[in-house]
Every structure is written in C-alpha cells, then in structure tokens.
Amino acid sequence: MDSNGLQPFFDAAGAVFSQMFGIDAKAAAPRALEGAESHEWEISGLLGIAGTAQGVVAMRFTLATVDALLKASGVETSGEQDRLATASGLVAEMTNIVSGNAIGEFPGLNLEISPPVVIKGKNHQITWPKIAPVIATVYATKLGAFELAVCFNGK
C-alpha cells in the first residue's frame, strides 16, 4: 500500500494535535522507513491492528516534546518516575486515539485495535512485520517534532 492509502492515519495525527493541544502539526513528505535505521526518538507508542487487514502504528517522540505537551496541557508531575509514567500514558493514549480515528475511515474493513504499548530508550528499535511497507512522516509542531509510522496491509 502506498502512502495515499494510509492518508487516514496521517490526517488523524494532525487532527488529534489540533483537538488535544490546539496546535498545528505540519507533516513532512511521507517516506519508506528502512528497518533498523538510527533515530533520535526516545519514546514510542505501538498499537496493533487486526481483522480483515493487519498492521502496526507507531507514534514516536523525544521526551522533550512529550514534556512540552504535558506542560501545555497543564499536567504537573511529582518526580522523575511520575514524569515518565505520565509521559508513557500520554503517548499511549495519543497512539490509541490516532489509530482509532484512522480505522474508522476504512468502513469496508472489519478492524480491531490492540491496547497500545510504550517503548522507551534513545534509538530503540522496532521490528516491523513483513506484511506491508512501513511509511513514516515527521510532523513539526511549535512544541517539538514527532513521527507517525504505519505498516498496514488494508485494501
């Protein structure tokens, strides 16, 4: 599937930032993600899609961007453990909302999403399934960048 078939995911990411934070998220051109390439992302939300099509969605951030999003939302934390737990919760929830909104745009497919999981650590690697190409787009916001990567074999 080319990036045009994945447009509901990319549209949902921009819409969620506008709705949740009141900020624009400007998407760069989509690109094919090449397996285990190096990156600067420190926290990723991953979510599986199952049903008549399958896939994986990842939203990837730096911790500085997540901290800025939490601050803009008025969320305060009481120490490093609380900060990391709250950051993980935000990334998981955003991944869930983006994915849920996107699969609603595939009415002919019977799709379910798994609960999101969060991976932390600089340059962490995701082993993507071999079901479709992985297409990624980096978004620029006034609070920092993030990346949406999608591997989805929907028709």
N, CA, C and O atoms as a DFTB+ gen file, in Angstrom:
620 C
 N C O
     1  1       0.854      -1.179       0.000
     2  2       0.000       0.000       0.000
     3  2       0.894       1.234       0.000
     4  3       1.856       1.312       0.764
     5  1       0.573       2.192      -0.857
     6  2       1.358       3.423      -0.891
     7  2       0.865       4.380       0.191
     8  3      -0.102       4.094       0.897
     9  1       1.542       5.516       0.308
    10  2       1.190       6.449       1.382
    11  2      -0.207       7.038       1.199
    12  3      -0.822       7.446       2.184
    13  1      -0.727       7.094      -0.029
    14  2      -2.078       7.622      -0.239
    15  2      -3.115       6.753       0.457
    16  3      -4.083       7.278       1.007
    17  1      -2.934       5.440       0.444
    18  2      -3.862       4.536       1.123
    19  2      -3.788       4.652       2.635
    20  3      -4.690       4.203       3.343
    21  1      -2.728       5.247       3.124
    22  2      -2.543       5.429       4.567
    23  2      -2.956       6.819       5.033
    24  3      -2.798       7.149       6.209
    25  1      -3.478       7.628       4.135
    26  2      -3.804       9.018       4.454
    27  2      -4.686       9.179       5.690
    28  3      -4.495      10.135       6.442
    29  1      -5.656       8.271       5.931
    30  2      -6.455       8.440       7.158
    31  2      -5.605       8.464       8.433
    32  3      -5.944       9.174       9.380
    33  1      -4.516       7.706       8.473
    34  2      -3.639       7.729       9.649
    35  2      -2.937       9.078       9.762
    36  3      -2.881       9.665      10.842
    37  1      -2.402       9.566       8.644
    38  2      -1.661      10.820       8.664
    39  2      -2.589      12.005       8.953
    40  3      -2.201      12.943       9.648
    41  1      -3.800      11.960       8.425
    42  2      -4.781      13.012       8.722
    43  2      -5.172      12.990      10.197
    44  3      -5.311      14.039      10.825
    45  1      -5.350      11.791      10.743
    46  2      -5.765      11.660      12.143
    47  2      -4.704      12.236      13.081
    48  3      -5.047      12.860      14.085
    49  1      -3.426      12.037      12.768
    50  2      -2.361      12.561      13.631
    51  2      -2.447      14.084      13.721
    52  3      -2.366      14.646      14.813
    53  1      -2.608      14.744      12.594
    54  2      -2.725      16.200      12.600
    55  2      -3.969      16.664      13.337
    56  3      -3.922      17.639      14.087
    57  1      -5.079      15.972      13.129
    58  2      -6.340      16.352      13.771
    59  2      -6.268      16.186      15.282
    60  3      -6.798      17.017      16.019
    61  1      -5.622      15.128      15.754
    62  2      -5.516      14.891      17.196
    63  2      -4.707      16.005      17.859
    64  3      -5.061      16.452      18.950
    65  1      -3.635      16.455      17.224
    66  2      -2.850      17.548      17.814
    67  2      -3.669      18.827      17.878
    68  3      -3.593      19.570      18.857
    69  1      -4.438      19.078      16.853
    70  2      -5.283      20.266      16.848
    71  2      -6.343      20.180      17.951
    72  3      -6.570      21.151      18.673
    73  1      -6.986      19.022      18.077
    74  2      -8.055      18.851      19.062
    75  2      -7.534      18.802      20.497
    76  3      -8.120      19.417      21.388
    77  1      -6.441      18.077      20.728
    78  2      -5.947      17.892      22.102
    79  2      -5.148      19.081      22.623
    80  3      -5.227      19.427      23.801
    81  1      -4.377      19.703      21.731
    82  2      -3.437      20.728      22.188
    83  2      -3.660      22.095      21.553
    84  3      -3.032      23.073      21.960
    85  1      -4.545      22.176      20.561
    86  2      -4.807      23.442      19.891
    87  2      -3.632      23.943      19.075
    88  3      -3.472      25.151      18.896
    89  1      -2.801      23.024      18.575
    90  2      -1.641      23.423      17.774
    91  2      -1.645      22.693      16.444
    92  3      -2.201      21.603      16.310
    93  1      -1.013      23.320      15.467
    94  2      -0.872      22.707      14.155
    95  2       0.282      21.722      14.156
    96  3       1.322      21.955      14.772
    97  1       0.079      20.624      13.458
    98  2       1.142      19.642      13.237
    99  2       1.327      19.548      11.724
   100  3       0.486      18.989      11.020
   101  1       2.430      20.097      11.234
   102  2       2.691      20.134       9.797
   103  2       3.498      18.900       9.397
   104  3       4.595      18.657       9.899
   105  1       2.920      18.136       8.480
   106  2       3.530      16.879       8.052
   107  2       4.561      17.103       6.958
   108  3       4.325      17.853       6.010
   109  1       5.700      16.448       7.098
   110  2       6.691      16.397       6.019
   111  2       6.214      15.349       5.012
   112  3       5.205      14.680       5.237
   113  1       6.929      15.213       3.926
   114  2       6.570      14.205       2.926
   115  2       6.744      12.804       3.513
   116  3       7.719      12.547       4.219
   117  1       5.812      11.903       3.228
   118  2       5.963      10.521       3.696
   119  2       7.182       9.867       3.054
   120  3       7.567      10.200       1.933
   121  1       7.780       8.930       3.788
   122  2       8.925       8.202       3.262
   123  2       8.849       6.757       3.715
   124  3       8.191       6.436       4.705
   125  1       9.524       5.895       2.984
   126  2       9.616       4.493       3.392
   127  2      10.628       4.400       4.524
   128  3      11.742       4.912       4.412
   129  1      10.246       3.754       5.599
   130  2      11.148       3.550       6.730
   131  2      11.950       2.282       6.468
   132  3      11.392       1.236       6.137
   133  1      13.235       2.389       6.617
   134  2      14.129       1.273       6.308
   135  2      14.530       0.528       7.568
   136  3      15.597       0.785       8.124
   137  1      13.705      -0.374       8.017
   138  2      14.047      -1.277       9.113
   139  2      14.665      -0.635      10.327
   140  3      14.040       0.200      10.980
   141  1      15.891      -1.017      10.638
   142  2      16.543      -0.629      11.887
   143  2      17.428       0.601      11.715
   144  3      18.589       0.586      12.126
   145  1      16.908       1.648      11.124
   146  2      17.712       2.863      10.965
   147  2      17.828       3.606      12.297
   148  3      16.956       3.502      13.160
   149  1      18.901       4.341      12.444
   150  2      19.112       5.127      13.660
   151  2      18.159       6.320      13.683
   152  3      17.762       6.836      12.639
   153  1      17.802       6.745      14.888
   154  2      16.884       7.874      15.048
   155  2      17.109       8.504      16.414
   156  3      17.854       7.976      17.240
   157  1      16.460       9.630      16.640
   158  2      16.583      10.366      17.900
   159  2      15.365      10.205      18.805
   160  3      15.329      10.790      19.888
   161  1      14.378       9.435      18.394
   162  2      13.155       9.287      19.186
   163  2      13.467       8.525      20.465
   164  3      14.255       7.580      20.460
   165  1      12.838       8.949      21.568
   166  2      13.112       8.353      22.877
   167  2      11.944       7.572      23.461
   168  3      12.117       6.797      24.401
   169  1      10.748       7.778      22.900
   170  2       9.566       7.091      23.416
   171  2       8.601       6.858      22.259
   172  3       8.314       7.766      21.480
   173  1       8.107       5.631      22.161
   174  2       7.192       5.261      21.078
   175  2       5.969       4.562      21.633
   176  3       6.066       3.729      22.534
   177  1       4.822       4.910      21.086
   178  2       3.592       4.173      21.340
   179  2       3.358       3.257      20.159
   180  3       3.392       3.700      19.011
   181  1       3.119       1.983      20.428
   182  2       2.868       0.986      19.371
   183  2       1.502       0.365      19.582
   184  3       1.079       0.115      20.711
   185  1       0.823       0.123      18.473
   186  2      -0.512      -0.437      18.542
   187  2      -0.714      -1.360      17.356
   188  3      -0.360      -1.010      16.230
   189  1      -1.273      -2.521      17.591
   190  2      -1.550      -3.471      16.520
   191  2      -2.969      -3.348      16.013
   192  3      -3.886      -2.991      16.753
   193  1      -3.134      -3.653      14.729
   194  2      -4.444      -3.665      14.088
   195  2      -4.674      -5.075      13.570
   196  3      -3.793      -5.666      12.945
   197  1      -5.864      -5.615      13.833
   198  2      -6.192      -6.972      13.386
   199  2      -7.600      -6.977      12.807
   200  3      -8.392      -6.063      13.036
   201  1      -7.886      -8.021      12.057
   202  2      -9.202      -8.176      11.445
   203  2      -9.027      -8.556       9.989
   204  3      -8.180      -9.383       9.653
   205  1      -9.834      -7.948       9.118
   206  2      -9.733      -8.247       7.691
   207  2      -8.506      -7.608       7.061
   208  3      -8.216      -7.853       5.890
   209  1      -7.789      -6.802       7.810
   210  2      -6.480      -6.255       7.433
   211  2      -5.657      -6.225       8.718
   212  3      -6.209      -6.262       9.818
   213  1      -4.346      -6.158       8.572
   214  2      -3.470      -6.131       9.739
   215  2      -2.486      -4.982       9.616
   216  3      -2.217      -4.475       8.527
   217  1      -1.955      -4.585      10.773
   218  2      -0.952      -3.534      10.732
   219  2      -0.416      -3.184      12.094
   220  3      -0.837      -3.727      13.116
   221  1       0.524      -2.261      12.084
   222  2       1.114      -1.708      13.297
   223  2       1.246      -0.207      13.087
   224  3       1.652       0.249      12.018
   225  1       0.900       0.552      14.113
   226  2       1.024       2.003      14.100
   227  2       1.987       2.384      15.217
   228  3       1.894       1.858      16.326
   229  1       2.909       3.297      14.929
   230  2       3.838       3.795      15.946
   231  2       3.846       5.315      15.917
   232  3       3.963       5.928      14.856
   233  1       3.721       5.911      17.092
   234  2       3.938       7.349      17.247
   235  2       5.198       7.492      18.077
   236  3       5.304       6.927      19.166
   237  1       6.171       8.263      17.549
   238  2       7.497       8.356      18.163
   239  2       7.828       9.804      18.486
   240  3       7.596      10.704      17.678
   241  1       8.378      10.018      19.688
   242  2       8.633      11.354      20.214
   243  2       9.987      11.407      20.907
   244  3      10.564      10.376      21.254
   245  1      10.484      12.625      21.102
   246  2      11.541      12.841      22.082
   247  2      10.837      13.104      23.415
   248  3       9.677      13.514      23.431
   249  1      11.522      12.873      24.514
   250  2      10.924      13.170      25.816
   251  2      10.705      14.667      25.989
   252  3       9.766      15.076      26.672
   253  1      11.552      15.486      25.384
   254  2      11.372      16.937      25.472
   255  2      10.042      17.356      24.845
   256  3       9.358      18.228      25.381
   257  1       9.670      16.753      23.731
   258  2       8.387      17.072      23.092
   259  2       7.234      16.631      23.978
   260  3       6.273      17.378      24.160
   261  1       7.318      15.427      24.530
   262  2       6.244      14.942      25.404
   263  2       6.141      15.824      26.647
   264  3       5.037      16.148      27.083
   265  1       7.264      16.211      27.214
   266  2       7.243      17.121      28.367
   267  2       6.555      18.440      28.006
   268  3       5.767      18.965      28.793
   269  1       6.849      18.971      26.827
   270  2       6.233      20.232      26.391
   271  2       4.726      20.066      26.207
   272  3       3.955      20.965      26.542
   273  1       4.305      18.914      25.673
   274  2       2.867      18.651      25.503
   275  2       2.170      18.554      26.857
   276  3       1.078      19.092      27.041
   277  1       2.802      17.872      27.796
   278  2       2.219      17.768      29.136
   279  2       2.117      19.153      29.789
   280  3       1.090      19.494      30.377
   281  1       3.176      19.936      29.683
   282  2       3.175      21.281      30.268
   283  2       2.079      22.134      29.640
   284  3       1.367      22.850      30.344
   285  1       1.941      22.059      28.306
   286  2       0.909      22.835      27.609
   287  2      -0.494      22.408      28.034
   288  3      -1.441      23.191      27.951
   289  1      -0.621      21.172      28.486
   290  2      -1.912      20.649      28.940
   291  2      -2.178      20.962      30.403
   292  3      -3.257      20.672      30.919
   293  1      -1.185      21.558      31.076
   294  2      -1.349      21.878      32.481
   295  2      -1.089      20.710      33.415
   296  3      -1.432      20.773      34.595
   297  1      -0.488      19.644      32.902
   298  2      -0.201      18.460      33.720
   299  2       1.120      18.654      34.442
   300  3       2.137      18.984      33.831
   301  1       1.089      18.446      35.746
   302  2       2.304      18.529      36.551
   303  2       2.601      17.155      37.132
   304  3       1.687      16.387      37.430
   305  1       3.872      16.854      37.290
   306  2       4.265      15.573      37.854
   307  2       5.115      15.795      39.097
   308  3       5.683      16.870      39.293
   309  1       5.194      14.770      39.929
   310  2       5.913      14.895      41.202
   311  2       7.130      13.978      41.237
   312  3       7.196      13.054      42.047
   313  1       8.066      14.232      40.378
   314  2       9.283      13.427      40.362
   315  2       9.475      12.697      39.045
   316  3       8.581      12.654      38.200
   317  1      10.646      12.132      38.893
   318  2      11.033      11.500      37.628
   319  2      10.178      10.284      37.287
   320  3       9.777      10.124      36.135
   321  1       9.892       9.432      38.255
   322  2       9.067       8.238      37.989
   323  2       7.671       8.643      37.518
   324  3       7.143       8.083      36.557
   325  1       7.088       9.609      38.195
   326  2       5.761      10.094      37.821
   327  2       5.793      10.737      36.441
   328  3       4.876      10.552      35.642
   329  1       6.855      11.496      36.164
   330  2       7.007      12.142      34.854
   331  2       7.048      11.093      33.738
   332  3       6.360      11.238      32.728
   333  1       7.841      10.050      33.914
   334  2       7.960       9.014      32.878
   335  2       6.664       8.225      32.723
   336  3       6.284       7.871      31.607
   337  1       5.987       7.949      33.825
   338  2       4.712       7.237      33.756
   339  2       3.653       8.086      33.051
   340  3       2.881       7.578      32.238
   341  1       3.623       9.369      33.365
   342  2       2.655      10.270      32.738
   343  2       2.968      10.437      31.250
   344  3       2.058      10.460      30.421
   345  1       4.250      10.552      30.914
   346  2       4.656      10.655      29.511
   347  2       4.238       9.399      28.751
   348  3       3.722       9.490      27.637
   349  1       4.456       8.236      29.343
   350  2       4.060       6.976      28.705
   351  2       2.553       6.930      28.490
   352  3       2.084       6.507      27.433
   353  1       1.801       7.363      29.486
   354  2       0.344       7.378      29.356
   355  2      -0.131       8.281      28.241
   356  3      -1.048       7.927      27.499
   357  1       0.491       9.462      28.113
   358  2       0.115      10.387      27.045
   359  2       0.423       9.790      25.676
   360  3      -0.417       9.837      24.778
   361  1       1.610       9.232      25.510
   362  2       1.996       8.646      24.217
   363  2       1.073       7.476      23.870
   364  3       0.649       7.345      22.722
   365  1       0.762       6.631      24.844
   366  2      -0.141       5.502      24.597
   367  2      -1.524       5.999      24.177
   368  3      -2.106       5.491      23.218
   369  1      -2.039       6.977      24.888
   370  2      -3.380       7.475      24.585
   371  2      -3.435       8.152      23.214
   372  3      -4.400       7.970      22.471
   373  1      -2.416       8.920      22.880
   374  2      -2.401       9.563      21.561
   375  2      -2.340       8.514      20.451
   376  3      -3.021       8.650      19.435
   377  1      -1.537       7.480      20.635
   378  2      -1.442       6.408      19.640
   379  2      -2.796       5.725      19.488
   380  3      -3.213       5.410      18.374
   381  1      -3.473       5.499      20.590
   382  2      -4.794       4.872      20.577
   383  2      -5.814       5.736      19.839
   384  3      -6.573       5.232      19.011
   385  1      -5.833       7.019      20.133
   386  2      -6.814       7.920      19.508
   387  2      -6.550       8.055      18.005
   388  3      -7.479       7.965      17.203
   389  1      -5.293       8.271      17.623
   390  2      -4.968       8.399      16.196
   391  2      -5.372       7.138      15.452
   392  3      -5.996       7.215      14.394
   393  1      -5.021       5.981      15.994
   394  2      -5.339       4.715      15.323
   395  2      -6.840       4.478      15.250
   396  3      -7.359       4.065      14.213
   397  1      -7.532       4.740      16.349
   398  2      -8.986       4.562      16.360
   399  2      -9.685       5.462      15.366
   400  3     -10.600       5.026      14.666
   401  1      -9.262       6.719      15.296
   402  2      -9.855       7.640      14.321
   403  2      -9.568       7.192      12.900
   404  3     -10.443       7.271      12.038
   405  1      -8.360       6.725      12.645
   406  2      -7.981       6.320      11.289
   407  2      -8.739       5.086      10.830
   408  3      -9.220       5.053       9.697
   409  1      -8.861       4.062      11.682
   410  2      -9.521       2.837      11.195
   411  2     -11.005       3.060      10.940
   412  3     -11.634       2.297      10.208
   413  1     -11.565       4.106      11.544
   414  2     -12.945       4.462      11.241
   415  2     -13.125       4.925       9.799
   416  3     -14.247       4.964       9.295
   417  1     -12.033       5.272       9.138
   418  2     -12.077       5.724       7.742
   419  2     -11.934       4.573       6.752
   420  3     -11.819       4.805       5.548
   421  1     -11.939       3.344       7.243
   422  2     -11.889       2.153       6.385
   423  2     -13.167       1.352       6.618
   424  3     -13.117       0.265       7.192
   425  1     -14.336       1.888       6.170
   426  2     -15.624       1.276       6.524
   427  2     -15.828      -0.136       5.961
   428  3     -16.621      -0.896       6.516
   429  1     -15.156      -0.497       4.908
   430  2     -15.342      -1.823       4.333
   431  2     -14.554      -2.910       5.028
   432  3     -14.697      -4.090       4.710
   433  1     -13.716      -2.515       5.983
   434  2     -12.875      -3.480       6.680
   435  2     -13.359      -3.659       8.117
   436  3     -13.743      -2.693       8.777
   437  1     -13.336      -4.879       8.586
   438  2     -13.675      -5.179       9.977
   439  2     -12.370      -5.169      10.768
   440  3     -11.613      -6.139      10.733
   441  1     -12.107      -4.074      11.479
   442  2     -10.818      -3.889      12.140
   443  2     -10.978      -3.694      13.639
   444  3     -11.949      -3.097      14.103
   445  1     -10.012      -4.204      14.386
   446  2      -9.921      -4.014      15.826
   447  2      -8.515      -3.544      16.135
   448  3      -7.569      -3.885      15.425
   449  1      -8.375      -2.755      17.203
   450  2      -7.044      -2.316      17.612
   451  2      -6.716      -2.897      18.980
   452  3      -7.587      -3.072      19.832
   453  1      -5.433      -3.190      19.163
   454  2      -4.967      -3.711      20.448
   455  2      -4.711      -2.543      21.392
   456  3      -4.602      -1.397      20.955
   457  1      -4.618      -2.831      22.675
   458  2      -4.176      -1.773      23.582
   459  2      -2.746      -1.358      23.211
   460  3      -1.937      -2.205      22.835
   461  1      -2.436      -0.082      23.313
   462  2      -1.088       0.362      22.956
   463  2      -0.056      -0.070      23.995
   464  3      -0.365      -0.253      25.172
   465  1       1.162      -0.222      23.527
   466  2       2.308      -0.447      24.410
   467  2       3.294       0.682      24.155
   468  3       3.286       1.298      23.089
   469  1       4.140       0.947      25.138
   470  2       5.107       2.038      25.027
   471  2       6.509       1.474      25.192
   472  3       6.774       0.667      26.083
   473  1       7.402       1.921      24.309
   474  2       8.813       1.554      24.364
   475  2       9.597       2.835      24.626
   476  3       9.352       3.862      23.994
   477  1      10.546       2.765      25.568
   478  2      11.363       3.935      25.898
   479  2      12.833       3.608      25.688
   480  3      13.247       2.453      25.791
   481  1      13.604       4.628      25.395
   482  2      15.041       4.495      25.234
   483  2      15.488       5.112      23.921
   484  3      14.882       4.889      22.872
   485  1      16.546       5.883      23.996
   486  2      17.046       6.546      22.790
   487  2      17.443       5.506      21.745
   488  3      18.093       4.510      22.064
   489  1      17.050       5.743      20.508
   490  2      17.373       4.891      19.360
   491  2      16.857       3.458      19.531
   492  3      17.448       2.518      18.998
   493  1      15.749       3.289      20.280
   494  2      15.154       1.959      20.397
   495  2      14.725       1.476      19.015
   496  3      14.423       2.280      18.134
   497  1      14.701       0.188      18.837
   498  2      14.388      -0.378      17.521
   499  2      13.048      -1.099      17.546
   500  3      12.701      -1.764      18.522
   501  1      12.311      -0.958      16.468
   502  2      11.036      -1.645      16.285
   503  2      11.239      -2.676      15.183
   504  3      11.714      -2.343      14.097
   505  1      10.887      -3.907      15.456
   506  2      10.923      -4.937      14.430
   507  2       9.537      -4.969      13.800
   508  3       8.573      -5.442      14.404
   509  1       9.458      -4.464      12.592
   510  2       8.179      -4.337      11.902
   511  2       7.793      -5.650      11.244
   512  3       8.669      -6.392      10.800
   513  1       6.493      -5.956      11.169
   514  2       6.069      -7.152      10.444
   515  2       6.333      -6.970       8.952
   516  3       6.426      -5.843       8.467
   517  1       6.451      -8.056       8.243
   518  2       6.742      -8.020       6.801
   519  2       5.457      -8.077       5.966
   520  3       5.445      -8.670       4.887
   521  1       4.392      -7.471       6.457
   522  2       3.098      -7.553       5.776
   523  2       2.872      -6.418       4.778
   524  3       2.014      -6.520       3.901
   525  1       3.640      -5.341       4.912
   526  2       3.490      -4.174       4.038
   527  2       4.677      -3.260       4.295
   528  3       5.352      -3.387       5.316
   529  1       4.937      -2.331       3.364
   530  2       5.998      -1.345       3.634
   531  2       5.634      -0.481       4.844
   532  3       4.460      -0.292       5.159
   533  1       6.647       0.028       5.500
   534  2       6.439       0.955       6.615
   535  2       6.617       2.364       6.058
   536  3       7.672       2.708       5.524
   537  1       5.579       3.164       6.191
   538  2       5.604       4.545       5.709
   539  2       5.584       5.461       6.926
   540  3       4.745       5.310       7.814
   541  1       6.507       6.405       6.959
   542  2       6.636       7.309       8.099
   543  2       6.585       8.759       7.646
   544  3       7.016       9.107       6.546
   545  1       6.055       9.582       8.513
   546  2       6.009      11.024       8.291
   547  2       6.394      11.730       9.585
   548  3       5.876      11.404      10.654
   549  1       7.293      12.686       9.490
   550  2       7.656      13.520      10.632
   551  2       6.760      14.749      10.608
   552  3       6.530      15.345       9.556
   553  1       6.266      15.112      11.765
   554  2       5.425      16.294      11.930
   555  2       6.183      17.329      12.744
   556  3       6.850      16.994      13.723
   557  1       6.079      18.576      12.340
   558  2       6.666      19.685      13.092
   559  2       5.542      20.412      13.816
   560  3       4.509      20.727      13.224
   561  1       5.754      20.675      15.104
   562  2       4.822      21.484      15.885
   563  2       5.635      22.531      16.646
   564  3       6.858      22.431      16.739
   565  1       4.956      23.516      17.178
   566  2       5.667      24.540      17.951
   567  2       6.217      23.985      19.264
   568  3       7.028      24.640      19.919
   569  1       5.781      22.781      19.655
   570  2       6.271      22.163      20.888
   571  2       7.295      21.057      20.630
   572  3       7.783      20.430      21.571
   573  1       7.619      20.820      19.371
   574  2       8.584      19.783      19.027
   575  2       8.043      18.861      17.957
   576  3       6.863      18.900      17.609
   577  1       8.929      18.035      17.447
   578  2       8.569      17.122      16.356
   579  2       8.137      15.765      16.898
   580  3       8.439      15.399      18.034
   581  1       7.420      15.033      16.050
   582  2       7.110      13.638      16.316
   583  2       7.000      12.930      14.981
   584  3       6.925      13.567      13.931
   585  1       6.990      11.607      15.032
   586  2       6.883      10.813      13.804
   587  2       5.729       9.829      13.948
   588  3       5.531       9.233      15.006
   589  1       4.978       9.671      12.873
   590  2       3.965       8.625      12.770
   591  2       4.464       7.643      11.729
   592  3       4.767       8.029      10.599
   593  1       4.552       6.376      12.103
   594  2       4.978       5.320      11.175
   595  2       3.865       4.274      11.140
   596  3       3.325       3.883      12.175
   597  1       3.535       3.829       9.924
   598  2       2.415       2.906       9.749
   599  2       2.820       1.777       8.815
   600  3       3.385       2.010       7.746
   601  1       2.528       0.564       9.228
   602  2       2.659      -0.628       8.396
   603  2       1.253      -1.235       8.375
   604  3       0.787      -1.737       9.398
   605  1       0.572      -1.197       7.226
   606  2      -0.837      -1.599       7.167
   607  2      -1.136      -2.198       5.813
   608  3      -0.835      -1.597       4.782
   609  1      -1.725      -3.378       5.810
   610  2      -1.997      -4.059       4.541
   611  2      -3.478      -3.977       4.152
   612  3      -3.997      -4.889       3.508
   613  1      -4.150      -2.906       4.532
   614  2      -5.546      -2.709       4.144
   615  2      -5.668      -2.539       2.648
   616  3      -4.703      -2.177       1.974
   617  1      -6.833      -2.796       2.137
   618  2      -7.027      -2.725       0.685
   619  2      -7.797      -1.495       0.309
   620  3      -8.056      -1.266      -0.873
